[in-house]
Amino acid sequence: MANAEDFGSWSVLTTNFLMTLYIALGGVTLSSVLHLVNGKWRFQVRRLACAFAVLFPIAGVLLLILLFNGDATFQWMGHAHDEGHHLNGWHNYSFLVAREIGGFLAVVILCGMFIKYQHQSEIDSSYAAQRRFRNIALLIPFAYFIYGTMVAWDFEMTQMPGWHSASYGAYHFQSNFHMFLGFFTIFLFFINRSGKLATPFQHYIFNYMAQFMLAMTILWTYLYFTQYLIMWYGRLPEETHRYNSMMLEGYGALWWTFLTFKFIIPFCTLAITPNRHNPVIITMVACFIVLGTWIERYTWISGSIDSQYYHAPMSSMFDIIVTLAVIAVSWWAVQRSLLKHGLIRA
């Protein structure tokens, strides 16, 4: 069994995996959604968004590391044979590894097909090419929901055996799409300022991103609160224990920080109309959303063990080195992808 004191540091790697995964998945999902709703502005950003699919291999490597290390990633494995400690079938580790690897490969293949057919639809205006692209675009949201729910259960919800929430899957993958919108806004702001874009986009895109982020902020807040509301009104003390441990027994500062970063600041700022037309303010809000999501993911993962083993993130060299390494490799990969596809100038 992995040392409980080290689980917090290892949770940093799990958090970085989830952030990388959802940035890769978010670009394709955003492009799919914009296509399905016939958003005219999609043509200005969809190739940039899909460029982040290059992060899938990095997410895949991180996934294999997490699965290989077993009880360092899933602390419940150390209790699997404890007397009186029952784990249901979902905690079967062979099944977990199979479904995570299988689900990841299926999503990567589907996203690759989407990007391929999107490119074909740009150079072939025939009905067959357009219909083929629309059909694959229809599958992306379903894949995102199903796969995101599985990831939510495996890496967060079931980290504490016996604890469950009927809406946790939606809470998790919607939060990460919220994060991607913030991340993509930051990317658009700085890549536009760099002057390297091969085809500049119109500035009204920032207003659309701001509206999108505001809508997702409201939805995230609803999903965040509805879980606790059901448990509190239903008087389910065994369910509220996980909340209480994080909010009151060591992770209170992190908990209220991510709530502030993901709800209070975005809502109070973007609800004011002039702010939704100011790229600088919009980008600052986006920074809070991304950082808030990282803290949120870490809090749920690391907070699944006894509060006496809680670990402050970035308080060890392992935390810092792993995070900086993931960021550096990811940025290198994205930059190469942008250059390769002619989206930026060298």
VENKAFEN-V41048 format. One record per residue. RES is the residue in one letter. NEAR is the number of other C-alpha atoms within 8 Angstrom. Layout:
res: (RES | RES)
near: (NEAR | NEAR)
This chain:
res: (M | A | N | A | E | D | F | G | S | W | S | V | L | T | T | N | F | L | M | T | L | Y | I | A | L | G | G | V | T | L | S | S | V | L | H | L | V | N | G | K | W | R | F | Q | V | R | R | L | A | C | A | F | A | V | L | F | P | I | A | G | V | L | L | L | I | L | L | F | N | G | D | A | T | F | Q | W | M | G | H | A | H | D | E | G | H | H | L | N | G | W | H | N | Y | S | F | L | V | A | R | E | I | G | G | F | L | A | V | V | I | L | C | G | M | F | I | K | Y | Q | H | Q | S | E | I | D | S | S | Y | A | A | Q | R | R | F | R | N | I | A | L | L | I | P | F | A | Y | F | I | Y | G | T | M | V | A | W | D | F | E | M | T | Q | M | P | G | W | H | S | A | S | Y | G | A | Y | H | F | Q | S | N | F | H | M | F | L | G | F | F | T | I | F | L | F | F | I | N | R | S | G | K | L | A | T | P | F | Q | H | Y | I | F | N | Y | M | A | Q | F | M | L | A | M | T | I | L | W | T | Y | L | Y | F | T | Q | Y | L | I | M | W | Y | G | R | L | P | E | E | T | H | R | Y | N | S | M | M | L | E | G | Y | G | A | L | W | W | T | F | L | T | F | K | F | I | I | P | F | C | T | L | A | I | T | P | N | R | H | N | P | V | I | I | T | M | V | A | C | F | I | V | L | G | T | W | I | E | R | Y | T | W | I | S | G | S | I | D | S | Q | Y | Y | H | A | P | M | S | S | M | F | D | I | I | V | T | L | A | V | I | A | V | S | W | W | A | V | Q | R | S | L | L | K | H | G | L | I | R | A)
near: (7 | 9 | 7 | 9 | 8 | 9 | 13 | 14 | 12 | 11 | 12 | 13 | 13 | 12 | 12 | 11 | 11 | 9 | 10 | 13 | 11 | 11 | 13 | 14 | 13 | 11 | 15 | 15 | 11 | 10 | 12 | 12 | 10 | 10 | 11 | 10 | 6 | 6 | 8 | 5 | 7 | 10 | 7 | 8 | 9 | 11 | 9 | 9 | 13 | 12 | 11 | 12 | 12 | 10 | 14 | 12 | 7 | 9 | 12 | 9 | 8 | 10 | 9 | 8 | 8 | 12 | 9 | 6 | 8 | 9 | 11 | 13 | 12 | 9 | 14 | 10 | 9 | 9 | 8 | 9 | 6 | 6 | 4 | 4 | 8 | 5 | 9 | 6 | 5 | 7 | 9 | 8 | 6 | 6 | 9 | 11 | 9 | 8 | 8 | 10 | 8 | 8 | 9 | 10 | 8 | 8 | 10 | 9 | 8 | 10 | 12 | 8 | 9 | 12 | 10 | 8 | 12 | 9 | 8 | 9 | 11 | 7 | 6 | 8 | 8 | 6 | 6 | 6 | 12 | 11 | 8 | 9 | 12 | 10 | 8 | 12 | 13 | 10 | 8 | 13 | 11 | 8 | 10 | 11 | 10 | 8 | 11 | 13 | 13 | 10 | 10 | 13 | 11 | 10 | 11 | 12 | 13 | 12 | 12 | 9 | 7 | 6 | 10 | 8 | 7 | 6 | 8 | 13 | 12 | 11 | 11 | 11 | 13 | 10 | 10 | 11 | 10 | 13 | 11 | 13 | 12 | 15 | 12 | 9 | 13 | 11 | 8 | 8 | 10 | 8 | 10 | 10 | 6 | 7 | 6 | 9 | 11 | 8 | 6 | 6 | 7 | 6 | 6 | 7 | 9 | 13 | 12 | 8 | 10 | 11 | 10 | 9 | 12 | 12 | 8 | 10 | 13 | 10 | 8 | 13 | 9 | 8 | 11 | 9 | 8 | 8 | 12 | 10 | 8 | 8 | 12 | 10 | 7 | 6 | 6 | 9 | 8 | 6 | 10 | 11 | 8 | 10 | 9 | 9 | 12 | 14 | 12 | 8 | 9 | 10 | 13 | 10 | 8 | 10 | 13 | 9 | 10 | 13 | 10 | 10 | 13 | 13 | 12 | 9 | 11 | 17 | 11 | 8 | 9 | 13 | 10 | 8 | 7 | 6 | 11 | 15 | 10 | 10 | 10 | 6 | 9 | 15 | 12 | 8 | 12 | 14 | 11 | 12 | 14 | 12 | 10 | 14 | 13 | 11 | 12 | 11 | 10 | 13 | 12 | 10 | 13 | 12 | 14 | 10 | 10 | 7 | 10 | 4 | 9 | 13 | 9 | 6 | 10 | 7 | 8 | 8 | 7 | 7 | 14 | 10 | 8 | 10 | 11 | 8 | 8 | 9 | 8 | 8 | 8 | 11 | 8 | 8 | 10 | 12 | 8 | 8 | 10 | 12 | 11 | 7 | 6 | 8 | 12 | 10 | 8 | 4)
